[in-house]
Amino acid sequence: MSIEVYRDAWGVPHLRAADPEELAFAQGRVTARDRAWQLEVERHRAQGTTAAFLGAAELGWDTFVRRARLADTARRCLERLEASDAPTAAWVRAYVDGVNDGLADGASRSPEFAETGLAPGRWEPWTPLAVWLSTHILFAGFPTKLWRDEVARRLGEEWTELFATDGPGTAGSNGWVVSGERTASGAALVAGDPHRFIEAPGVYQQIRLACPAYDVVGLAVPGIPGLAHFGHTGSVAWAITNAMADYQDLYRERLRRLPDGGVEALGPEGWTPAAVHTERIEVAGGEPVVIEVVETGRGPVIIDGGGGPQSPGADTSDADASGADTPDPDAADADAADADAPGADTPDADAGVWEAVSLRYPPRVTGELGFGVLPALLRARTVGDVDAAVDGWVEPVNVLQAADTRGGLLHRVAGHVPVRDRANSLRVVPAWDRTHDWAPEPAPLPRAEVRGHAVMANARGLAAPLGVEFAPPHRAARIGELLDASADWTPETTTAVHRDTDNPSAARLLTAVERAADGLSPAASAVRGRLLGWDRRMAAESTDAGLYAAVRGAVVRRLAGHEAFAALREPAPYPELFRPWLALGPRVAFALETLLTAGPVPAGDVDRIVREALEEVGAGEPPAAWGVTHRLAPWQALPDADDARWPGLAGDHDCVLSTSSVPGWTDRSARASAARYVWDLADRERSGWIVPFGASGVPGDPHHRDQLPLWLRGELAPVTTDWQNLSKEQG
């Protein structure tokens, strides 16, 4: 092999090889050496075996992954890829070979393996596809449909969309492209930052991939070959944000048990066989748990209605004790939903019938995951190449922007959005009603011309026809306002946009605070006065921002406790995994702007609640600076015993510097910028990037968390591309 590994001053790997397959092998191997623990956690999460070494707390996730058939879907998609695009399938296999080659070395450096007793396993060719699915299966927020069902049932149909926001979401992003006519160099800039749940190690990996066919820098997803989301080839650069599209459906299923232990599901054509088998989930420190996996003509059942009768002596022989998904009987033909079924429009009332919820998602239906896009992006030279490549994108559905050195600009949506009834996007729909079938072809994808600049920040805009819930317009509007202020943007000045802490969403609460002038105690009046003089900046050192957060939290708690929402306080009857979407408190917190002026709480009660919140904060200890309570709270497979050392943060949910917490319940921030980047089309070496922690996932490594100080300050590390300024790794 001709593989060469170089490192820059931040430990970022720069790889050279003779051809794309050898380079994919090198990417897999260096990722395994740098991120062995992270890769193994992701592999186990993708196949539903994390409880086997992390314990019963992971049982909910493992059960969902098994029931959703993620590993089996990945295998199907790989088979389809091998049949339709053999070169890409070979490229993926080369990456997997590299991972397997580097895992033992990486594991020997990672103390987590010894701590848990986990031995590095073997990656299969389909594992990267399974990791992609498990990483993104919740991106479209399908559990929100369960929440809307609960709101409609308990509060009333007229309030179904009352809480429509992007929170509590799993992902979002800022992104913008500035044309050359508005930059100092005359060449375009592409910049932004993906907002994800912050994980340690980070969910993005800075890397460079170079061979005679291409030379690309960008942010990889560990476990996935290539540079799916953010990259710069030298002549073209691209970036994405979550389009907030709705492309997954939930169906209310009626199931019944047959005498032989099989299961039938009621569809538009009547009762038809469902695929059914059992799997055993190993649990560290506990007894194995056997679950039944059912798949109907709509999709896999992810929520059992709590009473599905189990067949006597259910056979578990087809469940692999290691947790790997196993082949199951043929699923009911989804196309059968088109068959005529007179009288099948209402469910039977048979004894032994129970309800469940199934999930329909595009890769399970089509066998396509879009991995052919990944090598095509690496080969891209122009925005036309990028545009053609992402025509094959599947999920998650993204807004994509790109610019090239010829002056080309691109702003479009990419992904697979099924065409179906509007009700599918709002609620759980009845499986037996053919109204809710998917059309044969997906929806057309919007695009727009870039004039001066274009912004993407999860707001209702380009992708509006494809979704239901979007982010409030604040981040997008604020970025546009900042970009309008200059026609001489540089990579250096662009970082000021990343760092902006203005909080436009505070305006509505401040208006309510201004109304609350009468009858306040002196202490509450002092709080009110400070808030009305506050500059709306969520700076970490700002005590006024801390004061605002304290008042906001008190308002949220009181609104959530109002009698108008009493019916929603009872926990929804769904798995704990979906609790972030189903809890009343977070829903009120993220919909606060709406609830202050609309909804079932009378305006007079809203004013009273605001006055009470001012009194509560005024009577207590003065709130600390915002960064004292608004601290980073990253997810780690093994929680850090020294939680107190995580730093304070600036920003807030609707700031450009988006650092989300759950007002009223915690100021800790679990979601923030998982990376930041500026791609310069004039000179790639003037580009910059940053991740929250570092290039290495190995505790004690010099590059484990060396980027954290820069990330906290909103600065970027330089992108170095001159091989002479890099250090060659030996061996």
C-alpha positions, 0 to 999 in steps of 0.5 A: 500500500502507498498510504501516507498519514500526516497530522497538522498542529491540531492532530487532524489526519491528512491522508494520501493514497494511490486510489479512492479504495485505498484512501477509504481503507486509510480513512477507516483505519485512522478513524479506528485508531483515533476513535475506537471507543466511539466507533464501537459504541456506534456499531452497538447502537446501530444493531441494538446491543448497547445494553450488553455492556452499558447496562439496562439503561440502554434497553429502551434504545436497543428495543427500538433499534431492533423493532425498527429493523435498522440493521436489517434495513442496512443489509437490504440497502447494501445489497441494493447498492452492490447490485446497482453501484458496485464501485461504491459498494467496494469503496464502502467495503474498503473503509470497513476493512480499514476500520477492522485493521485499526480497531485492535490498535485503537482499542489498546489505547482507549481505557473505556474498553477495559472499564466495560470489559468490551472487546472490539468486534468486527465491522460488517460491510453493512455496518456504516449504513446501519450507523448512518440510519441509527444516527439519523432515524430521529432527525425528522422527529416522528415522535412529535406525531405522538405528541400531537395525537395526545394534544388533540385527544386531551386538549382538543383538535383545535390545539393540535399544532399549538406547540409547533416548534423545532424543539425539543429537536435532535438537530438543526444548523446555521448555514450561509453562502456569500457570493463573491460580490459581497466578499473582500476576495471576490470569491464566495464563502460558505459557512455555518455550524450544525447544531446537534446533541453534543457528544464526547467524542464529537460527532464530527471528525476533521479530516483530509482525503487526498488521492490522484482523483481528488483532494478534499478537506471536511467534516466526516461522521465517524463510521461513515466513509467520505465527507457527507455533510461539509467539504471543500475540494479546492474548487467547490465547497458544500454544506448542509442544514436540516430541512425540517422536512417530514418524511417518516410516518406513524400508523395505528395498527390493529394486530391479532394473534393466530393459533400457530403464534403468527400475527396478522395486521389489518390493512386497507385490503383486510387482514394480512400476515405480518412478519414476526420473530423474537430477539433476545437482548443481552443486559449487563448485570441483568437477565436477557430480555426477549422482544417480539419484532413485528412488521406489517405492510406499512413498516416495523412495529416500534410501539406495542400497544401494551397487550399484544398477546404473546404466542405460547412458548415463543421460539427464540431460536432465530434470535442471535444472542450477540444481538445481530439482526436476523432474517425474518419471514417475508413481510406483507407486501406493502403494495397490497395496500392498493388492493380493493377491500370493500368493508375494510375501512374500519377495524374489526372488533375481534377478541384478541385484537390489540393496537400498536404503532408502526414506522414507515421510513424511506430506506425501509421501503425503497432499499436506497440509502443514497451512499452513492452520493458520498464518492460523487461529492469527493469527485465534485469540481463545480456546483453542477457536480454537487447538484447532480450528486445530491440528486441521489440523497435520501435521508436526512432531508437537507437544505444544501448550499455550495459555491465554486471558484467559477462563481457558481452558487447552489441553494436547494433541498436534497432528500426523499420526501414521500407524497401522501395525505396531509394528515400523515404529516400531522398525526398517527394515521389508521393503517386500514385506510388507504388514504394514507398510502404513499404515492409511487414517486417522491415529492419534487425538491425546491431550489432557489437562486442565490442573490448576494447571500442565502441563509439556511437555519431550519426556518420555514422557507425553502423547504416549507412545502415539505414539513410541518414544524420549523425553527422560529425565524430568529436565527435565519433573520439575524444571520441575514441582518448581519450579512447585510451589514457588509460587502467585504466579508472575509473568513476572519470576520465571518466568525463574528456571525458564529459568535452572535448572542443576540436573543430575538425570541426574548422580545415577546416575554419582555413585552409582557414584562413591560406590561407588568408595571402595576402592583409589583413589590420593590424587588420585583420592580427592580427585576423588571427595570433591569430586564427592560434595560437589558441588551438581549445578549446571552453573554456567558458573563452577563448577570442580566442574561442570567436574570432573564433566564430565571424569569423565563424559567419561572414563567414556563413552570407556571404556564406548564402548571396552569389548569388549562394544561392539566390534561397534558400533565399525565405521562403519555403511554409511550416508551421512555425513549420518546419522552423528550418529545412528549413531556409537557414542560419542554413543550411549553418551554420551546413554545413560550413565544406562542403561548404568551399570546395564543393558546388556552391560557387566558391573557389575564392569566398570562399577565398574572403569571409574568407578575408572579415570576417577577416576584419569585425572582425578586424575592430570591437570591440574585441570579448568577451570570448566565454562564454559571448555570448555562454549562455544557452537558455532553452525552457520553456513553460512560458518564464523566465522574467530574461533571463540574468541570464542563464549562459555562456557555454563551448563547441560547436556543434562538441565538445564532450561537445556539446552545439549547437548554430546557427553560424552567427545568435546566440551564444545562446545554446538551445541544450546541454547535457540533462543529463550525466552519468557513470554506473560502473559495479564494484560498482553501488555506484561509478556511477554518474549522473547529469541533467542540473537543479535539481530533482524538477520542482517546483520553489523555491524548494531547488532541483529546480536548485541545480545541475546546478553548477555541470552540468556547471563544468562537474561534476557528482552527486553521485549515492547513493543506500544504503537505510541507507544513504537516507532520508525517506519521511513521509506521 
